[in-house]
Amino acid sequence: MSDTAKPSAAAGKDNTHEEQGKLKRELNAFDLTVLGVGGIVGAGIFVVSGEAAYKYAGPAVILSFALAGVCSSVYAVCFAELAAMVPHAGSAYTYCKTAFGNLVGFIV
């Protein structure tokens, strides 16, 4: 007898999408509309900030991006070290709660 279990007929009804290899449709028209509007607004924000930096900031934009990259790298290293010190998995909430207490964890 084989070690692998065969799905029963009742389980086959629940796994029809899985067996056919198709994804189930979960998004409705409102979800897709909101997703599209969010993408358009997000792209607009990046375009406008890029144009403003080009017109008004000058060559200091390169330095500001470099500084932002360095700051992000330092933050990532600090977050990784904090994650290694906390014995359980979590997010910023878990780390702040462990390091600073319940109030700071709640605020984050």
C-alpha positions as a Markdown table, in Angstrom:
| # | Residue | x | y | z |
|---|---|---|---|---|
| 1 | Met | 0.0 | 0.0 | 0.0 |
| 2 | Ser | 1.2 | 3.5 | -0.8 |
| 3 | Asp | 2.3 | 5.9 | 1.9 |
| 4 | Thr | 0.7 | 8.9 | 0.2 |
| 5 | Ala | -2.9 | 9.6 | 1.1 |
| 6 | Lys | -5.4 | 10.0 | -1.8 |
| 7 | Pro | -7.9 | 12.7 | -1.4 |
| 8 | Ser | -11.5 | 11.6 | -0.8 |
| 9 | Ala | -14.4 | 12.5 | -2.9 |
| 10 | Ala | -15.5 | 15.1 | -0.4 |
| 11 | Ala | -12.1 | 16.7 | -0.3 |
| 12 | Gly | -12.1 | 16.8 | -4.1 |
| 13 | Lys | -15.0 | 19.3 | -4.1 |
| 14 | Asp | -12.9 | 21.7 | -2.0 |
| 15 | Asn | -9.8 | 21.3 | -4.1 |
| 16 | Thr | -11.2 | 21.8 | -7.5 |
| 17 | His | -9.3 | 25.0 | -8.1 |
| 18 | Glu | -6.1 | 23.5 | -6.8 |
| 19 | Glu | -6.4 | 20.3 | -8.9 |
| 20 | Gln | -7.0 | 22.3 | -12.1 |
| 21 | Gly | -4.1 | 24.6 | -11.4 |
| 22 | Lys | -6.2 | 27.7 | -11.6 |
| 23 | Leu | -6.4 | 30.6 | -9.2 |
| 24 | Lys | -9.6 | 31.6 | -7.5 |
| 25 | Arg | -10.9 | 35.1 | -8.3 |
| 26 | Glu | -11.0 | 37.1 | -5.1 |
| 27 | Leu | -10.9 | 40.7 | -6.2 |
| 28 | Asn | -14.1 | 42.5 | -7.2 |
| 29 | Ala | -14.5 | 45.6 | -9.3 |
| 30 | Phe | -14.1 | 48.0 | -6.3 |
| 31 | Asp | -10.8 | 46.3 | -5.3 |
| 32 | Leu | -9.4 | 46.6 | -8.8 |
| 33 | Thr | -10.5 | 50.2 | -9.1 |
| 34 | Val | -8.9 | 51.2 | -5.8 |
| 35 | Leu | -5.7 | 49.3 | -6.9 |
| 36 | Gly | -5.6 | 51.2 | -10.2 |
| 37 | Val | -6.2 | 54.6 | -8.5 |
| 38 | Gly | -3.5 | 53.9 | -6.0 |
| 39 | Gly | -1.0 | 53.0 | -8.7 |
| 40 | Ile | -1.8 | 56.2 | -10.6 |
| 41 | Val | -1.5 | 58.4 | -7.5 |
| 42 | Gly | 1.7 | 56.7 | -6.4 |
| 43 | Ala | 3.3 | 57.1 | -9.8 |
| 44 | Gly | 2.2 | 60.7 | -9.9 |
| 45 | Ile | 3.9 | 61.4 | -6.5 |
| 46 | Phe | 7.2 | 59.9 | -7.7 |
| 47 | Val | 7.0 | 61.9 | -11.0 |
| 48 | Val | 6.2 | 65.2 | -9.3 |
| 49 | Ser | 9.0 | 64.8 | -6.7 |
| 50 | Gly | 11.5 | 63.9 | -9.4 |
| 51 | Glu | 10.5 | 67.0 | -11.5 |
| 52 | Ala | 10.7 | 69.2 | -8.4 |
| 53 | Ala | 14.2 | 67.8 | -7.6 |
| 54 | Tyr | 15.3 | 68.4 | -11.2 |
| 55 | Lys | 14.1 | 72.0 | -11.4 |
| 56 | Tyr | 14.9 | 73.3 | -7.9 |
| 57 | Ala | 17.5 | 71.1 | -6.2 |
| 58 | Gly | 20.4 | 71.0 | -8.6 |
| 59 | Pro | 23.3 | 68.6 | -8.1 |
| 60 | Ala | 22.6 | 68.2 | -4.4 |
| 61 | Val | 20.0 | 65.6 | -5.3 |
| 62 | Ile | 22.7 | 63.0 | -5.8 |
| 63 | Leu | 24.1 | 63.8 | -2.4 |
| 64 | Ser | 20.6 | 63.6 | -0.8 |
| 65 | Phe | 19.9 | 60.2 | -2.4 |
| 66 | Ala | 23.3 | 58.9 | -1.2 |
| 67 | Leu | 22.6 | 60.1 | 2.3 |
| 68 | Ala | 19.2 | 58.5 | 2.2 |
| 69 | Gly | 20.8 | 55.2 | 1.1 |
| 70 | Val | 23.4 | 55.3 | 3.9 |
| 71 | Cys | 20.7 | 56.1 | 6.5 |
| 72 | Ser | 18.5 | 53.2 | 5.1 |
| 73 | Ser | 21.5 | 50.8 | 5.3 |
| 74 | Val | 22.3 | 51.8 | 8.9 |
| 75 | Tyr | 18.6 | 51.4 | 9.8 |
| 76 | Ala | 18.6 | 47.9 | 8.2 |
| 77 | Val | 21.7 | 46.8 | 10.1 |
| 78 | Cys | 20.2 | 48.1 | 13.4 |
| 79 | Phe | 16.9 | 46.3 | 12.7 |
| 80 | Ala | 18.7 | 43.1 | 11.9 |
| 81 | Glu | 20.8 | 43.2 | 15.1 |
| 82 | Leu | 17.6 | 43.9 | 17.1 |
| 83 | Ala | 15.9 | 41.0 | 15.4 |
| 84 | Ala | 18.8 | 38.7 | 16.3 |
| 85 | Met | 18.6 | 39.8 | 20.0 |
| 86 | Val | 14.8 | 39.2 | 20.3 |
| 87 | Pro | 14.1 | 35.5 | 20.8 |
| 88 | His | 10.7 | 35.5 | 19.0 |
| 89 | Ala | 9.8 | 36.5 | 15.5 |
| 90 | Gly | 7.8 | 39.7 | 14.9 |
| 91 | Ser | 7.7 | 43.1 | 13.3 |
| 92 | Ala | 8.5 | 46.6 | 14.4 |
| 93 | Tyr | 5.8 | 46.3 | 17.0 |
| 94 | Thr | 7.4 | 43.3 | 18.6 |
| 95 | Tyr | 10.8 | 44.8 | 18.7 |
| 96 | Cys | 9.7 | 48.1 | 20.1 |
| 97 | Lys | 7.5 | 46.5 | 22.7 |
| 98 | Thr | 10.5 | 44.3 | 23.8 |
| 99 | Ala | 13.0 | 47.2 | 23.8 |
| 100 | Phe | 10.9 | 50.1 | 25.1 |
| 101 | Gly | 7.7 | 48.7 | 26.7 |
| 102 | Asn | 4.0 | 48.4 | 25.9 |
| 103 | Leu | 3.3 | 52.1 | 25.3 |
| 104 | Val | 5.9 | 52.5 | 22.6 |
| 105 | Gly | 4.9 | 49.1 | 21.1 |
| 106 | Phe | 1.3 | 50.4 | 21.0 |
| 107 | Ile | 2.3 | 53.7 | 19.3 |
| 108 | Val | 4.3 | 51.9 | 16.6 |
